[in-house]
Amino acid sequence: MAYKIVEFNDGLQIVPNNWLSSDGSTSYWPPSNYSQIKVNKLIATDCEPNTETWSTHSILRIVGSSDSYENGMFKLKQAQDYSDVETGSELNSKKRSRHKSSLMKARKKSFNVPCDHYIWQKSISKKLSKITLKIESLQKQNDEIKTMLENFIKQRTNSNSYGLSDDELNELNIGFPLSDEIQLLEIESMMSNDKEFYSKMVITLKALGGSDFTAIVNTILARLMTNCLALRYSFAGKRKKISFKETFPTILKTIINVVRFHKPTSTHKQIHDQIGRWLVHAQLRKTRQETK
């Protein structure tokens, strides 16, 4: 069973070899009152043409061949896509008829290589398009990583590159986390008045990190003060407690800067609210710690 992909006056079609004339210049075709489903079945089963009731149509050219109906249909579709001929639905609804010579010439001009070559060229074109898109995506990712690294290096260069060392902490008699309110006030004062100390505190707190802005806030506060000390404060000074935001404005600013260094999309309100929650839960954390 073998097939040819041929070009009629109104487009491309797959036909069994036994429908073609001996010189391949014409082909038998079922009557126009046959449904397309019936026509397709006759083609697929390699049915013998009825020479008495079927009509013959001129073949402009044979553009490909196939050993099976399935492969032939695949080649037909590829050839139709490549040559920009009418869609299958248009071909199905029309009878075999002559087209204007200008259209025929245009099709002949655009369809001058074997069908197998169209399939190969189409496949290569798709693969090249995918590779190009992948390269562009990788280039974009590379540019983003490069920008992030440049910004990070710039930030580290513009500030002191080292945090507070153990010797410096011992010299200042500072032991984190702080359990004494006076020490925390001293830290606030030093950060407000000593730019070098402030820069080192920022670097020290940045190094703590965290998976998200909530974890970063909690880690910083746990580093700064014990739960016992945290019991004295609420964020805005409610419940007869000391206002954290009013008492430690520089520490608050530092926490915001550190969090937004790691998570730039975090808002001031989100950070304020999380500080408030951490302070509120100080008693619960203290109780759990004592029961361990």
Secondary structure, DSSP 8 states (H G I E B T S, - for coil): --EEEEEETTEEEEEEGGGB-TTSSEEEE--TTS-HHHHHHHHHTT----TTT-EEEE-SEEEEEESSHHHHHHHHHHHHHHHT---HHHHHHS-S----HHHHHHHHHH--S-HHHHHHHHHHHHHHHHHHHHHHHHHHHHHHHHHHHHHHHHHHHHS-S----HHHHHHTT--SSB--HHHHHHHHHHHHH-HHHHHHHHHHHHTT--SSHHHHHHHHHHHHB-HHHHTTEESS--TT-EEHHHH-HHHHHHHHHHHHHH-TT--HHHHHHHHHHHHHTHHHHHHHHHH-
